[in-house]
Amino acid sequence: MGSRVCTRWSAVEDKILRQTYPDYLAMLEQIPTRTYAGIRGRVRLLGIATRRHTWTGKELKDIEKLRRQGKTWPEIARIFPSRSLSRAQMLLRHRPGRARRFFGLPLLDAVRSRAFDAGMTLRQLDRLASTEGHFAHSDPHENLACIARAVEALGGELAIEWPEEP
């Protein structure tokens, strides 16, 4: 395995990075003593690379709330002026646990609906109810033990009613 000697970056190398960014191949050709990872790290350190915003879960929830209130995407863009909403739109479309999928099983569907209404993902429901992925994996079987734990975790009661005998 080869080893490299670490040397300080020179002003000439920094100038090459500034002039050729974002063409990393040109940078590698002009500075053959540096690795790709080293160049990328130096570009970030110098502040040459534009840093993309990472949307937080809270920001995405805020956007979902605004959409439920009837706000349009241009209106939301004015609320988040320094952000690119195209990435947020993509994240919201593919956000896990957001699709309301029901199975036609009243008990299971009621628990899933309650979790969705509470703004909870199915993974969060599994953690809260200690159901080991039953809901997150969209298991279409009515596991009564899992349903009972989830009902309790969501603050509900599970009751059985018998019809009056004739």
C-alpha positions as CSV (number, residue, x, y, z in Angstrom):
1,M,0.0,0.0,0.0
2,G,1.5,3.3,-1.0
3,S,1.7,6.2,1.4
4,R,1.7,9.9,0.6
5,V,3.5,12.7,2.4
6,C,1.2,15.4,3.6
7,T,2.3,18.8,2.5
8,R,0.8,22.2,3.0
9,W,-1.3,23.7,0.3
10,S,0.4,26.5,-1.6
11,A,-1.1,29.7,-2.7
12,V,-0.5,28.6,-6.3
13,E,-2.6,25.4,-5.7
14,D,-5.3,27.5,-4.1
15,K,-5.4,29.8,-7.1
16,I,-5.7,26.8,-9.5
17,L,-8.7,25.5,-7.4
18,R,-10.4,28.9,-7.6
19,Q,-9.9,29.3,-11.3
20,T,-10.9,25.7,-12.3
21,Y,-13.8,25.1,-9.9
22,P,-16.0,23.1,-10.5
23,D,-14.0,21.0,-12.9
24,Y,-12.3,18.5,-10.6
25,L,-10.7,16.6,-13.5
26,A,-8.8,19.8,-14.6
27,M,-7.8,20.3,-11.0
28,L,-6.4,16.8,-10.8
29,E,-4.5,17.3,-14.0
30,Q,-3.0,20.6,-12.9
31,I,-2.2,19.4,-9.4
32,P,-1.1,15.7,-9.8
33,T,0.3,15.5,-6.3
34,R,-3.1,15.8,-4.7
35,T,-5.9,13.3,-4.5
36,Y,-9.5,13.8,-5.6
37,A,-10.6,13.6,-1.9
38,G,-7.9,16.1,-0.9
39,I,-9.0,18.6,-3.6
40,R,-12.6,18.3,-2.7
41,G,-11.8,18.9,1.0
42,R,-9.6,21.9,0.2
43,V,-12.3,23.4,-2.1
44,R,-14.8,23.1,0.8
45,L,-12.4,24.5,3.3
46,L,-11.6,27.5,1.1
47,G,-15.4,28.2,0.7
48,I,-15.2,27.8,-3.1
49,A,-17.8,25.1,-3.3
50,T,-21.4,26.3,-2.9
51,R,-23.0,24.5,0.0
52,R,-26.4,23.1,-0.6
53,H,-29.0,23.3,2.1
54,T,-30.1,20.1,3.8
55,W,-33.8,20.3,4.6
56,T,-34.6,19.4,8.2
57,G,-37.5,17.3,9.2
58,K,-39.1,20.3,10.9
59,E,-38.8,22.4,7.8
60,L,-40.5,19.6,5.7
61,K,-43.3,19.3,8.3
62,D,-43.8,23.1,8.2
63,I,-44.1,22.9,4.4
64,E,-46.6,20.0,4.7
65,K,-48.6,22.1,7.1
66,L,-48.6,25.0,4.8
67,R,-49.7,22.8,1.9
68,R,-52.6,21.4,4.0
69,Q,-53.6,25.1,4.7
70,G,-53.9,25.6,1.0
71,K,-50.7,27.5,0.3
72,T,-49.3,27.2,-3.2
73,W,-45.7,26.5,-4.0
74,P,-45.0,30.1,-5.1
75,E,-46.4,31.3,-1.7
76,I,-44.2,28.8,0.2
77,A,-41.2,29.9,-1.9
78,R,-41.7,33.4,-0.5
79,I,-41.7,32.0,3.1
80,F,-38.4,30.2,2.4
81,P,-36.7,32.7,0.1
82,S,-33.1,31.3,0.3
83,R,-34.1,27.7,-0.4
84,S,-34.7,25.7,-3.5
85,L,-38.1,24.2,-3.2
86,S,-37.7,21.7,-6.0
87,R,-35.6,19.5,-3.6
88,A,-38.2,19.9,-0.9
89,Q,-40.9,18.9,-3.3
90,M,-39.0,15.7,-4.3
91,L,-38.3,14.9,-0.6
92,L,-42.0,15.3,0.3
93,R,-43.1,13.1,-2.6
94,H,-40.8,10.3,-1.5
95,R,-41.0,10.8,2.3
96,P,-41.4,7.4,4.0
97,G,-44.6,6.8,5.8
98,R,-46.5,9.6,4.1
99,A,-48.7,7.6,1.7
100,R,-51.9,6.7,3.4
101,R,-52.2,3.0,2.4
102,F,-55.1,1.1,3.9
103,F,-55.9,-2.6,3.7
104,G,-59.7,-2.7,4.3
105,L,-59.1,-4.1,7.8
106,P,-61.0,-1.8,10.2
107,L,-58.7,-2.2,13.3
108,L,-55.4,-1.9,11.4
109,D,-56.7,1.0,9.2
110,A,-58.0,2.9,12.3
111,V,-54.6,2.7,14.0
112,R,-52.7,3.8,10.8
113,S,-55.2,6.6,10.3
114,R,-54.8,7.8,13.9
115,A,-51.0,7.8,13.5
116,F,-51.1,9.7,10.2
117,D,-53.5,12.3,11.7
118,A,-51.0,12.7,14.6
119,G,-48.3,13.5,12.0
120,M,-46.4,10.4,13.0
121,T,-44.6,8.1,10.6
122,L,-45.2,4.4,10.9
123,R,-41.6,3.8,12.0
124,Q,-42.3,6.2,14.9
125,L,-45.4,4.4,15.7
126,D,-43.5,1.1,15.8
127,R,-40.9,2.6,18.2
128,L,-43.6,4.1,20.4
129,A,-45.6,0.9,20.6
130,S,-42.6,-1.5,20.6
131,T,-44.1,-3.4,17.7
132,E,-40.8,-4.3,15.9
133,G,-41.6,-2.9,12.5
134,H,-45.1,-4.3,12.1
135,F,-46.6,-1.0,10.9
136,A,-43.6,0.4,9.1
137,H,-43.3,-2.8,7.0
138,S,-47.0,-2.4,6.0
139,D,-47.8,-5.9,7.2
140,P,-51.4,-6.3,6.1
141,H,-52.2,-8.9,8.8
142,E,-54.2,-7.9,11.9
143,N,-51.8,-8.8,14.7
144,L,-54.0,-8.1,17.7
145,A,-51.1,-7.8,20.1
146,C,-49.4,-5.1,17.9
147,I,-52.7,-3.3,17.4
148,A,-53.4,-3.3,21.1
149,R,-50.0,-1.8,21.9
150,A,-50.4,0.8,19.2
151,V,-53.9,1.8,20.4
152,E,-52.5,2.2,23.9
153,A,-49.5,4.2,22.7
154,L,-51.8,6.5,20.7
155,G,-53.9,7.1,23.8
156,G,-56.9,5.1,22.7
157,E,-58.8,2.2,24.2
158,L,-59.5,-1.2,22.6
159,A,-63.0,-2.4,23.5
160,I,-65.2,-5.4,22.5
161,E,-68.9,-4.9,22.2
162,W,-71.3,-7.8,21.9
163,P,-74.6,-7.3,20.3
164,E,-77.7,-7.8,22.4
165,E,-79.1,-11.3,22.2
166,P,-82.7,-11.5,20.8
